[in-house]
Amino acid sequence: MRGICCSSSRSNVAYRRPISALIEDGILKPLGMNQTFLPERGPDKRAIMAPELLNRAVQGYADTGMAIGPPGDQQSYYDFPGTGQMFSSARDLAIFMAAWARRSIRNCGKPCR
């Protein structure tokens, strides 16, 4: 997780844009991943999303099998600047994995081709 947080903080400085914008412009849009979202968090620590999308969010579970918070909840362990949540569909995940296998998204500093 540390590497991701460092990357997020550095992207804000190096590119003067939030990492969510870089991911959207460099990966999601070029690949046509239109069912993947990087929502902001609300004051209740849940993702700010349309209710019909939030209702489809998968419930998180602990290793004991107990539910952890409501769907869309941001757990406090990852609650520091540069972190967040990403919600995606199985279709978009398959698109991402295929692009990764083709090595077309390894350098997020350049548009995917």
TORTINU-793999 format. One record per atom (N, C-alpha, C): residue number from 1; residue in one letter; atom name; x, y, z. Coordinates in steps of 0.001 Angstrom, whole numbers, plus 500000, padded with zeros to 6 digits. Atoms other than C-alpha are relative to their C-alpha. Layout:
<recs>
  num  residuo  atomo       X       Y       Z
  NUM        a     CA       X       Y       Z
...
</recs>
This chain:
<recs>
  num  residuo  atomo       X       Y       Z
    1        m      N  500821  498808  500000
    1        m     CA  500000  500000  500000
    1        m      C  500862  501251  500000
    2        r      N  499137  498827  499910
    2        r     CA  502882  502355  500715
    2        r      C  500371  500542  498619
    3        g      N  499631  499582  501342
    3        g     CA  503943  502427  497054
    3        g      C  498884  500745  499298
    4        i      N  501144  499342  500617
    4        i     CA  500454  503362  495930
    4        i      C  499806  501385  500586
    5        c      N  500167  498686  499356
    5        c     CA  500231  506183  498473
    5        c      C  501080  500965  499536
    6        c      N  498909  499140  500477
    6        c     CA  503624  507530  497468
    6        c      C  499744  500421  498568
    7        s      N  500287  499679  501394
    7        s     CA  502624  507343  493807
    7        s      C  498911  501051  499910
    8        s      N  501091  499036  500015
    8        s     CA  499424  509233  494542
    8        s      C  500486  501388  500374
    9        s      N  499483  498704  499569
    9        s     CA  501202  512012  496408
    9        s      C  500920  500592  498950
   10        r      N  499068  499519  501022
   10        r     CA  503901  512262  493752
   10        r      C  499277  500421  498738
   11        s      N  500730  499630  501213
   11        s     CA  501363  512346  490914
   11        s      C  499372  501374  500151
   12        n      N  500573  498681  499767
   12        n     CA  499701  515357  492504
   12        n      C  501043  501093  499808
   13        v      N  498921  499029  500130
   13        v     CA  503056  517149  492570
   13        v      C  500530  500021  498571
   14        a      N  499368  500078  501321
   14        a     CA  504551  515929  489271
   14        a      C  499070  500427  498867
   15        y      N  500931  499719  501091
   15        y     CA  501443  516210  487099
   15        y      C  499010  501110  500329
   16        r      N  500916  498963  499535
   16        r     CA  499536  518816  489146
   16        r      C  498533  499620  499765
   17        r      N  501355  500535  500145
   17        r     CA  496463  516603  488899
   17        r      C  499815  498871  500999
   18        p      N  500230  501132  499090
   18        p     CA  494853  514164  491301
   18        p      C  500178  498675  499273
   19        i      N  499768  501310  500604
   19        i     CA  495642  510513  490716
   19        i      C  498733  499461  499347
   20        s      N  501249  500475  500606
   20        s     CA  491963  509829  489988
   20        s      C  499850  500531  498576
   21        a      N  500068  499428  501348
   21        a     CA  492134  512183  486970
   21        a      C  501008  499333  499077
   22        l      N  498983  500683  500806
   22        l     CA  495352  510539  485755
   22        l      C  499540  498594  499611
   23        i      N  500491  501353  500277
   23        i     CA  493816  507067  486034
   23        i      C  498869  500057  498977
   24        e      N  501131  499890  500922
   24        e     CA  490642  508173  484278
   24        e      C  500470  500328  498580
   25        d      N  499547  499567  501325
   25        d     CA  492427  509942  481399
   25        d      C  501014  499050  499360
   26        g      N  498945  500848  500548
   26        g     CA  495323  507493  481026
   26        g      C  499651  498541  499856
   27        i      N  500338  501425  500033
   27        i     CA  493600  504157  481571
   27        i      C  498515  499771  499685
   28        l      N  501422  500323  500126
   28        l     CA  489815  504158  481953
   28        l      C  499398  500432  498669
   29        k      N  500583  499515  501261
   29        k     CA  488804  506343  478996
   29        k      C  500599  499324  498777
   30        p      N  499430  500650  501190
   30        p     CA  491310  504940  476463
   30        p      C  499575  498543  499836
   31        l      N  500394  501410  500069
   31        l     CA  490275  501379  477323
   31        l      C  498487  499815  499929
   32        g      N  501461  500100  500033
   32        g     CA  486544  502178  477353
   32        g      C  499422  499364  501248
   33        m      N  500467  500558  498723
   33        m     CA  486184  501167  481002
   33        m      C  499004  500977  500623
   34        n      N  500993  499021  499564
   34        n     CA  482936  503053  481593
   34        n      C  499187  499553  501212
   35        q      N  500668  500454  498771
   35        q     CA  481811  501038  484631
   35        q      C  500989  499928  501162
   36        t      N  499017  499905  498926
   36        t     CA  484819  501895  486808
   36        t      C  499984  501427  500526
   37        f      N  500140  498684  499383
   37        f     CA  484576  504771  489261
   37        f      C  501009  500167  501131
   38        l      N  499124  499629  498896
   38        l     CA  486950  506527  491650
   38        l      C  499313  501133  500749
   39        p      N  500795  498955  499359
   39        p     CA  484444  508385  493825
   39        p      C  500708  500652  501187
   40        e      N  499551  499318  498787
   40        e     CA  485197  510933  496508
   40        e      C  499283  499363  501185
   41        r      N  500627  500494  498775
   41        r     CA  484384  510034  500114
   41        r      C  499158  501097  500629
   42        g      N  500858  499064  499295
   42        g     CA  481552  511678  501963
   42        g      C  500381  500087  501467
   43        p      N  499692  499856  498579
   43        p     CA  481576  512774  505607
   43        p      C  499737  498727  500803
   44        d      N  500279  501265  499326
   44        d     CA  480197  509340  506543
   44        d      C  500994  498906  499592
   45        k      N  498934  500905  500461
   45        k     CA  483313  507726  504917
   45        k      C  499538  499039  498921
   46        r      N  500483  500823  501099
   46        r     CA  481164  506131  502200
   46        r      C  500243  500719  498689
   47        a      N  499794  499439  501330
   47        a     CA  481730  506645  498515
   47        a      C  498809  500872  499612
   48        i      N  501061  499135  500517
   48        i     CA  479770  509507  496977
   48        i      C  499692  499512  498589
   49        m      N  500419  500584  501275
   49        m     CA  477969  507682  494185
   49        m      C  498486  500043  499914
   50        a      N  501447  500097  500200
   50        a     CA  474503  507516  492686
   50        a      C  499493  498791  500792
   51        p      N  500523  501106  499174
   51        p     CA  472325  505335  494959
   51        p      C  499914  498671  499254
   52        e      N  500130  501270  500742
   52        e     CA  471719  502770  492180
   52        e      C  501361  499324  499810
   53        l      N  498662  500592  500089
   53        l     CA  475488  502275  491839
   53        l      C  500490  499542  501370
   54        l      N  499561  500358  498649
   54        l     CA  476197  502275  495573
   54        l      C  499283  498746  500491
   55        n      N  500751  501197  499612
   55        n     CA  473474  499651  496058
   55        n      C  500564  498730  499358
   56        r      N  499388  501151  500668
   56        r     CA  475416  497382  493666
   56        r      C  501397  499700  500541
   57        a      N  498655  500202  499458
   57        a     CA  478683  497733  495629
   57        a      C  500047  498721  500830
   58        v      N  499832  501254  499268
   58        v     CA  479991  494489  497074
   58        v      C  500317  500293  501465
   59        q      N  499763  499879  498570
   59        q     CA  479987  494128  500837
   59        q      C  501396  499512  500337
   60        g      N  498702  500452  499527
   60        g     CA  483403  493911  502512
   60        g      C  499846  499058  501191
   61        y      N  500048  500969  498901
   61        y     CA  484100  491027  504893
   61        y      C  501373  499830  500625
   62        a      N  498770  500282  499270
   62        a     CA  486729  490309  507544
   62        a      C  500376  498532  499791
   63        d      N  499562  501394  500129
   63        d     CA  488724  487087  507631
   63        d      C  499164  499046  500855
   64        t      N  500882  500821  499171
   64        t     CA  486246  485865  510238
   64        t      C  498647  499761  499340
   65        g      N  501275  500142  500686
   65        g     CA  483365  486154  507757
   65        g      C  498978  501040  500388
   66        m      N  500924  498949  499564
   66        m     CA  481760  489128  509511
   66        m      C  500038  501175  499020
   67        a      N  500080  498828  500871
   67        a     CA  480538  492046  507392
   67        a      C  500757  501162  500631
   68        i      N  499258  498825  499526
   68        i     CA  482716  495166  507648
   68        i      C  499313  501236  499447
   69        g      N  500651  498761  500426
   69        g     CA  480663  498359  507507
   69        g      C  499009  499781  498876
   70        p      N  500946  500105  501112
   70        p     CA  478031  499105  504883
   70        p      C  500748  499993  498662
   71        p      N  499358  499954  501314
   71        p     CA  478803  498642  501164
   71        p      C  500409  501436  499652
   72        g      N  499493  498681  500362
   72        g     CA  480916  501526  499901
   72        g      C  500723  500706  501124
   73        d      N  499346  499394  498841
   73        d     CA  482419  502186  503332
   73        d      C  501516  500005  499819
   74        q      N  498537  499899  500044
   74        q     CA  486047  503416  503426
   74        q      C  500510  499677  501398
   75        q      N  499509  500411  498691
   75        q     CA  487793  501613  506267
   75        q      C  501099  500932  500482
   76        s      N  499077  499024  499429
   76        s     CA  489881  503752  508620
   76        s      C  501468  499613  499849
   77        y      N  498613  500419  500161
   77        y     CA  493048  501674  508093
   77        y      C  500648  500715  498814
   78        y      N  499485  499355  501204
   78        y     CA  493437  503286  504647
   78        y      C  499537  501449  499909
   79        d      N  500556  498651  499996
   79        d     CA  492053  506683  505660
   79        d      C  501089  501044  500219
   80        f      N  499005  498935  499947
   80        f     CA  494916  509068  504887
   80        f      C  500146  500559  498596
   81        p      N  499929  499361  501317
   81        p     CA  495712  511471  502021
   81        p      C  500637  499104  498950
   82        g      N  499484  500795  501101
   82        g     CA  496280  509797  498676
   82        g      C  499365  498631  499877
   83        t      N  500660  501300  500076
   83        t     CA  494033  506802  499345
   83        t      C  498550  500187  499609
   84        g      N  501404  499942  500371
   84        g     CA  490558  505984  498184
   84        g      C  499530  498641  499536
   85        q      N  500605  501234  500456
   85        q     CA  488359  503391  496595
   85        q      C  499793  500046  498500
   86        m      N  500330  500132  501403
   86        m     CA  487799  502141  493095
   86        m      C  498934  498925  499908
   87        f      N  501079  500954  500223
   87        f     CA  484593  500424  492064
   87        f      C  499999  499661  498521
   88        s      N  499945  500421  501386
   88        s     CA  484513  498367  488881
   88        s      C  499088  498811  499770
   89        s      N  500801  501164  500378
   89        s     CA  482499  495772  487009
   89        s      C  500944  498871  499580
   90        a      N  499199  501144  500455
   90        a     CA  483706  492290  486051
   90        a      C  500454  500232  498559
   91        r      N  499640  499718  501396
   91        r     CA  483672  493416  482398
   91        r      C  501195  500945  499938
   92        d      N  498884  499053  500012
   92        d     CA  485936  496391  483096
   92        d      C  501279  499365  500550
   93        l      N  498824  500691  499477
   93        l     CA  488260  494218  485162
   93        l      C  500621  499113  498922
   94        a      N  499491  500837  501091
   94        a     CA  488549  491821  482207
   94        a      C  500703  500854  498944
   95        i      N  499363  499080  500955
   95        i     CA  489335  494762  479891
   95        i      C  501371  500416  500523
   96        f      N  498743  499564  499396
   96        f     CA  492018  495967  482302
   96        f      C  501042  498881  499965
   97        m      N  499059  501118  499977
   97        m     CA  493600  492526  482665
   97        m      C  500507  499659  498596
   98        a      N  499570  500265  501375
   98        a     CA  493662  491998  478885
   98        a      C  501004  501062  499549
   99        a      N  499075  498918  500361
   99        a     CA  495338  495402  478411
   99        a      C  501329  499811  500724
  100        w      N  498777  500251  499228
  100        w     CA  497835  494554  481154
  100        w      C  500802  498868  499363
  101        a      N  499325  501136  500631
  101        a     CA  498628  491228  479471
  101        a      C  500647  500406  498674
  102        r      N  499431  499500  501264
  102        r     CA  499204  493068  476167
  102        r      C  501085  501046  500243
  103        r      N  499017  498987  499615
  103        r     CA  501492  495473  478076
  103        r      C  499667  501383  499435
  104        s      N  500387  498707  500559
  104        s     CA  499489  498433  476776
  104        s      C  499701  501050  501061
  105        i      N  500273  499013  498949
  105        i     CA  499037  500118  480171
  105        i      C  501086  500041  501052
  106        r      N  498938  500042  499005
  106        r     CA  502384  499684  481923
  106        r      C  500524  501368  500367
  107        n      N  499480  498669  499720
  107        n     CA  503343  503362  481683
  107        n      C  498845  500986  500047
  108        c      N  501161  499133  499866
  108        c     CA  500523  505507  483060
  108        c      C  500319  501460  499670
  109        g      N  499641  498635  500367
  109        g     CA  502469  508674  482174
  109        g      C  499692  500310  498554
  110        k      N  500315  499825  501420
  110        k     CA  501596  508114  478521
  110        k      C  498648  499381  499728
  111        p      N  501313  500577  500325
  111        p     CA  498196  507451  476933
  111        p      C  500145  498543  499561
  112        c      N  500011  501399  500432
  112        c     CA  497317  503784  476365
  112        c      C  499767  499947  498495
  113        r      N  500201  500164  501453
  113        r     CA  497485  502621  472768
  113        r      C  499669  498563  499708
</recs>
